Amino acid sequence: MVFRKLPGVSASGMGLRLSQKFMFLLFLSGLVTLCFGALFFLPDSVRLKRIFLSKTEIQPVTVGSVSYEATEVRLAGGKAQEDLNLSRSKTESASEKVTSSNHGANSDTFSYKKFRRCLFKPPLGRDNGRPVDPQTNERREKVREMMKFAWDNYKRYAWGKNELRPLTRNGHIGNMFGGLRGASIVDSLDTLYIMGLMDEYNDAKEWVKTSLDLNSNGEASLFEVNIRYVGGLLSAYYLTGEEVRLIDVMNIRKLLNKIEKPHGLYPNFLSPVSGNWVQHHVSIGGLGDSFYEYLIKSYLMSDKTDDDAKKMYYTALEAIEANLVQKSPGGLTYMAEWRGGILDHKMGHLACFSGGMIGIGADDGAPEKRQHYLDLAAEITHTCHESYTRSATKLGPEAFRFDSGAEATATRLSDRYYILRPEVIESYMYMWRLTHDPKYREWGWEAVEALEQHCRVESGFSGIRDVYTTSVSHDNMQQSFFLSETLKYLYLLFSDDDLLSLEDWVFNTEAHPLPIIRNSCLQDDATQEKTASE
């Protein structure tokens, strides 16, 4: 099974449970690398660092065997949008010079110039995704201000550390990433870029170039390193332009497709020795969610050519509907957990990503089920919104239950915290783009107001320990995924759909955009070039 972010990663260790099956988790988390993140092969850590980097002044820069020009781009808060577009067009024009080195290269190497021609829309849209509606644009600018505030305080008090402790104004390293540093920097690269915070982006870029050391001997979460560090660097790579090489490593997924699954479900633990399930605990939340997410996203990212991923996803979704999807007495649709045949009527905040997941896959299942899947996605997203509205802070708890008369509320003290998680907002963004129902933007703005009121402190943003009291106690942690995911999804929610269009981009589980690879387009382009040269 593949894992999303493990529940309870706050500084205080609140809700953190270390499984005795750690080795299983470490092994299985590698599926993220195999099924999605490691579709992209980079030869060494030096190139991974430098693949999209350049000096900030205008001068030739060599990356591997490729030479190109880079230019400094700046955007003050009040500058005209055309200045940003001009800056980026210079960067994109410079990146196109890369293509000359590709002739005679391996067949699965392609140039950024060719790749960009295969996109349906410019990555940043016609006007950086700026909405025409003044109120929506004002809300988007507010999210941008929140990002700058969070970033500036991280830079001031925790530069080079993994996360900011905003109350004590110092940095946090932790042991999740082994000896790696700068998680917030790498996680924020693409967010800074798409928001036009170019001074901040260039600062981050320079730190990665001069200070990021990817050679670590410590024990680290393969999953977290992959989605944050590798995902962050790769998304910046695609947004700014270079070369990339693809590989196909799908053996573990083939194994999972073959072995018997209880009721068609994928339990969370698999033995690396026997290849059998260790226990029959199934969850769409923590420990299991990313497996399902990456099946549908692998299919979409392959330009809908990965039929194995498609079949596995829809087969799993049918089993999830048959066994886990429940309706509460109050009419709320939720995803229960399954423990060896016994339903646990609990849904985690992490599982709230599933509204968006089911939504983006609605068009590619059985045609007669398209509306059914859209309705299911909307119902789950509504339930997750209810978990927010039923709290005093209007922020959702880590987990909420549907038993003993409770509906969409946390009944245990250990589940009442909120650590700036993005999953509910993630589903708002996807559902807005799929339906353009204005309620999703309104729900997103409710979350902005709640974050501002309860999580914004003098020197950053902090999670809170109990969403059911307005006398909040902060956990003193500004998670890197708050910058990478929560604020990015909010910004996209209040932007036009052509900013990182879903026709061209797929987001990994840390919200890093990776492109849909249209091999047919790239091959046609290569054929045309060959014909022209002959």
N, C-alpha and C positions, 0 to 999 in steps of 0.2 A: 504494500500500500504506500501511497505517496502522501506526504503530510504538508499541510499549510502551516502557518505559524502556530507553535504550540501554545495552548492556553496558559495565561498567567505568566507573563514575562516581565512583570513590573519590578522596580528596584527592590521593593520590600519582600519579594518572593511570594506575594499574595496569591494564593490559589495554585502555586507551582507544585506539581507532583512529578518526581523523577521516577519513571517506571523501572522496575527491575529488568525489563526487556530492552534496556538501552541499546544493546548491540543489534537487536532486531530493528529498532527505530533507525539507527544509523545506516544500516544496510538498506532498509527499504526507502529511506529518504533519497537514496541515490537514484531512485526511479525518476525523480524530477529532472536530474541531470540527463538521464538516458532518454526520457520521453519528450523533453521540451528544452530545457536550458542548454544541454550539451549537443543540440542540433548544430551548434556553432563551435567550430574548432579553432582555437587560437594556439599557436605553437608554444609560447612560453609566457611567463608572467610579465616580462619586460614589454613584450608586444601588446599584451592585454592592457597594460597601463598606458602605452603610448599610441595605441591604434587610432585614437581620435584627437590626440593632444597636439598642441602647437605653441610656439611662442606667442605672446600677446602682441608683439610688434610685427609689422609687415616684413617678413623675410622668408627665404626658402627654408623648409624644414624637411628632414629626411626621416621617414618611418620605414624601417626595413629597407627594401630596395626602391621605395616609392618616394618621390620628391614632389612637394606641392607648396603652394603659398598659403599662408594663414594671415588673417587680418584681425585686428582688435575691434571688437564690437561693443558699443556702450549704449545704454538706454536709460536716461534719467527718467524719473517718475512722470514728468510732464512733457516729455518729448513726443513729437508727432509720430504716429504709427508708421508713416512712410520711412522714417529714419531707421526703425527696426527692420523693416522689410528690405531696405537698401543694404544694411549691414549683413543681414542673413544671405541676401542674394550674392554678395561678394564672397562670403564663405562658401556657398554652394558652387559658385563659378570656379573658385579655386579648387574645390574638391574634385571637379570634373577632370582636372588635369591628371588625375590618378590613372585614368583608363589606359594610357599608352603602355603601361607596364604589363598589361594583362595578356598581350598577344603571345601565344605559345605557352600559356600557363595551363595548369590542370583544368580539365573541363568543368569542374565544379567550383571554379573561382570566377567571380564576376565583378565587374566594376560598379562603382557607385553611380556613375552616369547611366549605365544600362539599367541598373536597378530603379533609379528615379523615373526613367521613362516608362517603367512598367506599373507605376503607381497610378491609380485613377485620379487622385487629387494630391496637391502639394501637402507635405506632412503638416504644415502649420496653417493650412487653409488660405483663403484669399486675403484675409485681413487679420491673420493671427487668431481667427475664430471669434472676432469681436462681434457680440450680438447687437442687432439694430435697436432693440428695445432698451431705452435708457435705464429703467429700473434693473433689468437683468445685468446690464453692463456695470452698473454701480455695485451690484452684489458680487460680480466677478472681481471687480477691483478691490473689494473688501477682502476676498479670499487671497488675492495677491498680496495685500498688505499683511495679512496674517502670516503668509509664508515668509515675507521679508523680515517680519518681527521675530519669528521662530529662528530663522537662519542667522540673523544678526546676533542674537543672544547666544546661539550655539558657537558662532565664531568668536565672540567676545570672551566666553567663559569656558568653552570646552573644545577648542579647536584641536583637531587631530584625534580626539577621543571618539568613542563610538556613539555616545549620546550625551545630552545635556541634562544635568540635575538643576532645574531652574530655581528651586528654593535656596539651595546652598551655593549656587552659582559656581559649580565645578563640573568636571567631566566624569563620565562613567565608562568603564571599559568592559567589565563583566567577563564571563568565560564562554559565552555562546559562540564567539568567533575565533576561539583559540588565541593566537597572538596577533591577529589582525586588528588594525585600527582604522578610524575614519569612516565607520559605517554610515553615519549621517551625511558625510560628504558625498560618498559614492551613491548612496540612495537618493540624494537630492539633485544630482546632475541634470537629469532630464526634466524634472519639475522646474528648476530654475530656468532652463533653456526655453521651455514652452511658455513660461510666464513672462519671458522677456527680461528677466533679472540678469542681464548680461555681465555686469560687473561682478556680481556674486558667482555667476557661472564660471567666469574666468579665474576667480580666486580658487574655486573648487578644483578646476582643471589644473591649475598650477600646483596645488597640493598633491593631487594624484600623480602628477609628473615627477615631482621632486621627493615626495615623502611616503607614498603608498608602497608598502612591502608585502607582496603576496606570498612570500616564502615563510610559512609558519610551521613550527614543530609542535604547537599546542594542539589539544583535542578541541575540535570545533564541530558545530552542526553543519554537515554537508549541505543540508537543505537550506539553512539560513544564509550560508556563504554564497550558495548558488543563486538564490533569488535576489539577494541584495547586491553583492559585489559583482558577480558575473552579469546578472541582469542589468544592473545600473550601468556598467561599462558598455555592454552590448547595445543598450538602447541609445546611449550617447553616440556610439559608433554609427548606428543607422541614421540618426537624426542629423549628423554632421558630415558623414561621408568618408568611406574608405573601401577596402576590399573585405570579403568574407569568404570562408570556405565552409561547405556543408558536409556533414557526415551522417550516416544512417546507423544508429545503434539502438535496436528495438528488441533485443533478445529477451529481456526480462518481461516486457509487455507480452511477448508471444507466450511465455510460460504462464502468465496470469490468465491469458485467454484460454489456455488448454485445460488447466486444472479445474476440478469440480468446485463449484461455489454454492454455499448453502443458500437455497432459495434465490439463486442468481445474484446474491450480494457478495461484496468483497469485504471480508473482515479486515481489521486494522493491523493485525500482526501475522507475519509470515516468517517461517524458519528458513534462514539461509543455508542450513545444513540439509534438512529433509525436503525443502520446497513445499511443505504443507502448512496449512493455517495453524497457528499456535492457539488461538482462542477465537471464539465467534462473537466478537464485539464489533459492531458496525456503526459508524457515525458519519454523517455528512458534515459534521463540524470538525474540531481539532482531531488530528491523527489520520483522517481519511479524506478530507474534502478535496485536496489538490489532485488526487488521482482522477476523480470524475471530471474536475475542471480541465485538466490537461488532456483528457481524451477528446473532448469536444474542441478544445483550442488547438490541439495537434491537427485535427481534421481541418479546421478553418485555416490554420497557418499553412497547411500544405496546398492551399488553393483548392480544397475539397477533393483531393486525390487520395488521401489516406483512408481508404475504405475500412481497414481493420479498426482504426480508432473510432470511426463513425459507428460501426456495428457494435463495438464494445460499449460505447457510450449509451446508445439508445436501448440496448439490452439491459444495461445497468439501471438506466432511468426507469424502465418498466418495472424492474424489481423493486426499486426505491418506492415507486408509487404504490405497488401492491403491498409492501410491507412496512414502510416507514411514514408515508404521508398520512396525516390524521386531521380530523376536523373536530375542533373543540365544541362543547355545548353552546358557547357563545358565537360560533360560526367562524372561528379563526383557523386557517389552514397552517399546519406546522410540520416540521420534520422531527419525528421522534428518533430516539436511539434504540438499537436492537442488541440485546445481550443474550446470546444463546437461545433465541426464541422468545424472550421476554421483553416487551416494550418498556422503555423508560421514557416517560412523557416529559422530556426535557429537550429544549433546543438551545444551542449555544449561539452567542453573538457571531462566532466564526462561521456558523452554518448559514448566516444571513446572506452570504455571497451567492447562495444557490438561486435566489430570485433572478439575478443577472445571468447566471450560468444557463438556467433553463430558458431564459428569454433569448439569448443569442443563438441557442440551438434550435429555436422553434421552427425556423424556415427550412431546416434540412432533415427533419424526421419525416414520418409519413405525412403527406400533404393534408390528409383529412384531420390530422392531429395538430396542425399549426395553431389554430385558435385555442385548442385545449392547452397546449404548452404555454402560450402567452397568458392565458387566464391563470394557470397554475403559478407562473412566475409572478404575476400581479398579486395573487392571493398571499404568497409567501412574503413578498416585499411589504404588503400591507400589515401582515402579522408582525414583522420586524419593526415597522414604524410604530405599531401599538406598544411594543416593548419600550420604546422611547417615550411615547406620550403618557404612559401610565406611571412614569417615575416623576419625582418632584423636580429633578433637574432637567427633564426632557432629554436625557441621555440614557442609552440602554445598558442593562447589566451584562455581565459576562455570560450568564446563562439564565434562562427563564423557563418556568414550568407550566404544565397544564394538568395538574392533578390536585386533589383535595380542595377543589373550589377555586384554585388559582388559575389565572389565564394571562399569559405573557408577562408574568412578574417573577422576580427572583424570591423564592421562599427561604433560601439559606443565606446566612450572612456571608459565607465564603463566595457567593456568586454575585454580590451586589456592586462590585467595582467596575470601573470603566477606565481603560488605559489608552484612550485616544484611538480606538480601533476604527477601521474604515469600512467594514463589510456591508453595513446597512447603507451607507452612502454610496458604495460601489454599485449596489443594486438600484438605487435611485438613478444613478447616471445611466446605466444600461437601459432601464425602463423608460427614462425620458427619451433616449435616442430611438428606442423601438416604437414608442407610442405617441410621444410629444404631448402626453397628458400633463397639464400645468401643475397638477398636484405634486409631482415628483420634485419640481423646482421649489415649490413651497415647503415641502418636507425638508429639502436640503437647506433652505434658509433657516428653518427652525433649528436645525443642527448647528448652523453657524452661530446663531444667537446664543444657543446653550453653551457651545464651546467658549465663546467670548465671555459669557457671564460666570461660568463655573470652572473653566480649565485655564483661562488666561491669567497668568500671574505676572509679577513685575518683570521677570527676566525669562519669559518663555511660556510654554504651555505644559501643563502637568495633568496626569491622570488623577482620578478621584477615587476614594475608597468606598463610597456609598452613594449610589445615584438616587436614593430615596430620601435624602436629607439635603436641604439647601445650605445647612451649615457644613460646608464641604471640608473634608480632610484630604489634602493632596498627597500623592505618592512620590512626588519629587522626581519625576522621570518624563522627559520629552522623547518619546520613542522615535527611532529613525523612520518607522513606517508612517508616522503622522505627517512627515514632510513628503515622503515618497508616494503615499497612497491617499490618506484622508484629504489633504489639501489639494492634491492633484485631481482626485475624482470630483471634489466640489468645484474646482476651476473648470473642469470639462463640463460639468452639469450646467454651468452658467455661460458656456461658450456655444458658438454655432457648431453644428455637427461636422463641419469640414476640418476642424482642429483634431488631428489624429483620427481621421475618419475610420469607422469600423469596417469600411470596405477595403482598407489597406493595412490595418494594424490590429494586432492581438496583444492584449496586456498579460504579462505573466502575473503570478500570484502576489507580486510586490508592486504591481501597477507599472512595471517597466514596459513600454511599447516595443514590440518586435514586429517586423513586417510580414505580411502574407507573401510568400515566395512564389511568384508566377514563373515557374521554370519554362513553360511553353513560350512565354513572352521573351524571356532571356535567350532561349535557344533560337527563336525566330530572329531575334536581333543579331545574334552571332552568325546565323546563316546569311542574313542580308549583308553583314559586313564582309564575310568571306566572299560572297558573290561579287560585291563591289570591288574588292581588292583584286579578284581574278580578271 
